[in-house]
Amino acid sequence: MSERFQALWRISLPIRYLIVGAWNTAFGYGCYALFTALLTRVYDHGYIIASVLGNLISISVAFFGYKWIVFRTKGNYLQEWLRCMAVYSTTIVLSAAALPFIVAMLHGMFQMHKEAPYVAGAIVTAVTVVISFFGHKHISFRWHQRAQEKEHIA
């Protein structure tokens, strides 16, 4: 194992989450922006569909970063992926519901038009980062926390 990888391995959980989360956020927002650019040409509210599609792709990519680097779990892949999807399903629904309101607000208050879905997506992304951390820590990869507690007791 390289020294850089070993150094990353020793970093605390919140810092690992931020590092992996930065990659996931950039990748996820990139998916959203790409799908928004493609779909708003075809649908007036293509950014809503873009949000759902981008999330589905980026969630599966994010799962492995969280499993292997952040929470370092050895649990069942399918069970953890399903719990991860459950956490993210909440944010997908909240995002899809919030986007039209935020876009309308940006249109009305700041006269943003073409850029409004992109700015709204960035706002929603910031909120979902916080929600996701707590969801993953307490739901998706929760068994790992119990395993750490047992190690400290023994």
Secondary structure in CASP SS format (residue, H / E / C, confidence):
PFRMAT SS
TARGET T0000
AUTHOR 0000-0000-0000
METHOD secondary structure of the structure
MODEL  1
M C 1.00
S C 1.00
E H 1.00
R H 1.00
F H 1.00
Q H 1.00
A H 1.00
L H 1.00
W H 1.00
R H 1.00
I C 1.00
S C 1.00
L H 1.00
P H 1.00
I H 1.00
R H 1.00
Y H 1.00
L H 1.00
I H 1.00
V H 1.00
G H 1.00
A H 1.00
W H 1.00
N H 1.00
T H 1.00
A H 1.00
F H 1.00
G H 1.00
Y H 1.00
G H 1.00
C H 1.00
Y H 1.00
A H 1.00
L H 1.00
F H 1.00
T H 1.00
A H 1.00
L H 1.00
L H 1.00
T C 1.00
R C 1.00
V C 1.00
Y C 1.00
D C 1.00
H C 1.00
G H 1.00
Y H 1.00
I H 1.00
I H 1.00
A H 1.00
S H 1.00
V H 1.00
L H 1.00
G H 1.00
N H 1.00
L H 1.00
I H 1.00
S H 1.00
I H 1.00
S H 1.00
V H 1.00
A H 1.00
F H 1.00
F H 1.00
G H 1.00
Y H 1.00
K H 1.00
W H 1.00
I H 1.00
V H 1.00
F C 1.00
R C 1.00
T C 1.00
K C 1.00
G C 1.00
N C 1.00
Y H 1.00
L H 1.00
Q H 1.00
E H 1.00
W H 1.00
L H 1.00
R H 1.00
C H 1.00
M H 1.00
A H 1.00
V H 1.00
Y H 1.00
S H 1.00
T H 1.00
T H 1.00
I H 1.00
V H 1.00
L H 1.00
S H 1.00
A H 1.00
A H 1.00
A H 1.00
L H 1.00
P H 1.00
F H 1.00
I H 1.00
V H 1.00
A H 1.00
M H 1.00
L H 1.00
H H 1.00
G H 1.00
M H 1.00
F H 1.00
Q C 1.00
M C 1.00
H C 1.00
K C 1.00
E C 1.00
A H 1.00
P H 1.00
Y H 1.00
V H 1.00
A H 1.00
G H 1.00
A H 1.00
I H 1.00
V H 1.00
T H 1.00
A H 1.00
V H 1.00
T H 1.00
V H 1.00
V H 1.00
I H 1.00
S H 1.00
F H 1.00
F H 1.00
G H 1.00
H H 1.00
K H 1.00
H H 1.00
I H 1.00
S H 1.00
F C 1.00
R H 1.00
W H 1.00
H H 1.00
Q H 1.00
R H 1.00
A H 1.00
Q H 1.00
E H 1.00
K H 1.00
E H 1.00
H H 1.00
I H 1.00
A C 1.00
END
